[in-house]
Amino acid sequence: MITPASILIGIALIVATIPYIVGPPLGKRANIILPTLNMKKSDRAVNPVVTAIRDLDVDYRAGIINPEDYQLARSQLLKQAEQFYNEQGQKKRDVAEDLIAQKKNEAKHLNVCPDCGSEVQAEDRFCTACGTVLDQACPNCQNPVHSEDRFCSSCGEPQ
């Protein structure tokens, strides 16, 4: 005699196997129909030309576009993509150069006191906020030595 529990177990097994049977064919078909789903989100958002090239390739493989039109459209899209990436590369270089220049400018003008953290000028020997000695002169060669240094960077004399 078949119990209600065995019927429920059989139904659960059938329901659990359906995704394994139906899933692979649908997954393969989804890749053919929607190739842009495999693209990184950043590629789709940043460059719509890449999406257009992939869509064109799919249409060509499906036989929707003839070979002559495909070659012409693809070459035009590739030129657009190259121009886009060249512009993006130039923008990134400009931003990087600006950041480097800004950091160099900050490094020239911004020194801080090791004790209180107040801003001091590079030529200052004492902190104007707390009076800490910023630079000392080496007793051997008279070159400036930072207060944290254990040896003179010019002559090697211990401090």
C-alpha positions as CSV (number, residue, x, y, z in Angstrom):
1,M,0.0,0.0,0.0
2,I,1.3,3.5,-0.9
3,T,1.4,5.9,2.0
4,P,0.8,9.6,1.7
5,A,4.4,10.2,2.9
6,S,5.8,8.2,-0.1
7,I,3.6,10.1,-2.5
8,L,4.9,13.4,-1.1
9,I,8.5,12.2,-1.3
10,G,8.0,11.2,-5.0
11,I,6.5,14.6,-5.8
12,A,9.4,16.4,-4.1
13,L,11.9,14.4,-6.1
14,I,10.2,15.2,-9.3
15,V,10.0,18.9,-8.5
16,A,13.7,18.9,-7.4
17,T,14.8,17.3,-10.8
18,I,12.9,19.7,-13.0
19,P,15.6,22.5,-12.8
20,Y,18.3,20.0,-13.7
21,I,16.5,18.8,-16.7
22,V,15.2,22.2,-18.0
23,G,18.0,24.4,-16.8
24,P,20.9,23.6,-19.1
25,P,19.0,24.0,-22.4
26,L,17.5,27.3,-21.2
27,G,20.9,28.6,-20.0
28,K,22.5,27.8,-23.3
29,R,19.7,29.5,-25.2
30,A,19.9,32.5,-22.9
31,N,23.5,33.1,-23.8
32,I,22.8,33.0,-27.5
33,I,19.8,35.4,-27.2
34,L,21.3,37.8,-24.7
35,P,25.1,37.8,-25.0
36,T,25.3,41.2,-23.2
37,L,24.2,39.4,-19.9
38,N,27.7,37.9,-19.8
39,M,29.3,41.3,-20.0
40,K,30.5,43.0,-16.8
41,K,28.2,45.7,-15.6
42,S,30.9,48.3,-16.0
43,D,31.4,47.4,-19.7
44,R,27.7,47.8,-20.4
45,A,27.5,51.1,-18.5
46,V,30.7,52.6,-19.7
47,N,30.8,51.8,-23.4
48,P,27.5,51.1,-25.3
49,V,29.6,50.6,-28.4
50,V,30.9,47.2,-27.0
51,T,27.2,46.2,-26.5
52,A,26.4,47.2,-30.1
53,I,29.3,45.1,-31.4
54,R,28.2,42.1,-29.5
55,D,24.6,42.5,-30.6
56,L,25.9,42.9,-34.2
57,D,27.9,39.7,-33.9
58,V,24.8,37.8,-32.6
59,D,22.6,39.1,-35.5
60,Y,25.3,38.1,-38.0
61,R,25.6,34.5,-36.5
62,A,21.8,34.3,-36.6
63,G,21.7,35.2,-40.3
64,I,19.8,38.4,-39.8
65,I,22.6,40.6,-41.4
66,N,24.4,39.8,-44.7
67,P,28.3,39.5,-44.6
68,E,28.9,42.8,-46.5
69,D,26.8,44.9,-44.1
70,Y,28.2,43.1,-41.1
71,Q,31.8,43.9,-42.1
72,L,31.0,47.5,-42.7
73,A,29.0,48.0,-39.5
74,R,31.6,46.1,-37.4
75,S,34.5,48.2,-38.7
76,Q,32.6,51.4,-38.0
77,L,31.8,50.2,-34.5
78,L,35.4,49.2,-33.8
79,K,36.6,52.7,-34.8
80,Q,34.1,54.2,-32.4
81,A,35.2,51.8,-29.6
82,E,38.9,52.7,-30.3
83,Q,38.1,56.4,-30.2
84,F,36.1,56.0,-26.9
85,Y,38.9,54.1,-25.2
86,N,41.5,56.5,-26.4
87,E,39.4,59.4,-24.9
88,Q,39.0,57.5,-21.7
89,G,42.7,56.7,-21.5
90,Q,43.5,60.4,-22.0
91,K,41.0,61.4,-19.3
92,K,42.6,58.9,-16.9
93,R,46.1,60.2,-17.7
94,D,45.0,63.8,-17.2
95,V,43.4,63.0,-13.8
96,A,46.5,61.0,-12.7
97,E,48.8,63.9,-13.7
98,D,46.6,66.4,-11.8
99,L,46.8,64.2,-8.7
100,I,50.5,63.8,-8.9
101,A,51.0,67.6,-9.3
102,Q,48.6,68.2,-6.4
103,K,50.5,65.8,-4.2
104,K,53.8,67.3,-5.1
105,N,52.5,70.8,-4.3
106,E,51.1,69.6,-1.0
107,A,54.5,68.0,-0.1
108,K,56.3,71.2,-0.8
109,H,54.1,73.3,1.4
110,L,52.8,71.0,4.1
111,N,55.0,69.8,7.0
112,V,53.6,69.0,10.4
113,C,55.0,69.1,13.8
114,P,55.8,65.5,15.1
115,D,54.4,66.5,18.6
116,C,51.3,68.5,18.1
117,G,50.5,68.0,14.4
118,S,50.4,71.7,13.6
119,E,51.4,72.9,10.1
120,V,54.9,74.3,9.9
121,Q,57.0,75.6,7.0
122,A,59.8,73.5,5.7
123,E,62.4,76.1,6.8
124,D,61.1,76.4,10.4
125,R,63.4,75.0,13.1
126,F,60.8,75.3,15.9
127,C,57.0,74.6,15.9
128,T,55.2,77.9,16.3
129,A,52.3,76.2,18.2
130,C,54.2,74.1,20.8
131,G,57.9,75.1,20.5
132,T,59.2,71.6,19.6
133,V,62.6,71.6,17.9
134,L,61.9,70.5,14.3
135,D,65.4,70.4,12.9
136,Q,68.7,70.4,14.7
137,A,72.2,71.0,13.2
138,C,74.6,68.1,13.1
139,P,77.5,68.9,15.5
140,N,80.0,67.4,13.0
141,C,78.9,68.9,9.6
142,Q,76.3,71.5,10.6
143,N,73.7,70.1,8.1
144,P,70.1,70.0,9.3
145,V,69.0,66.8,11.1
146,H,65.4,65.9,12.0
147,S,64.8,65.4,15.7
148,E,63.7,61.7,15.1
149,D,66.9,60.9,13.2
150,R,69.5,58.8,15.0
151,F,72.3,59.6,12.5
152,C,73.1,62.5,10.2
153,S,72.1,61.7,6.6
154,S,75.1,63.8,5.4
155,C,78.1,62.5,7.4
156,G,76.7,59.6,9.4
157,E,77.5,61.1,12.8
158,P,75.4,59.6,15.6
159,Q,72.9,62.2,17.1
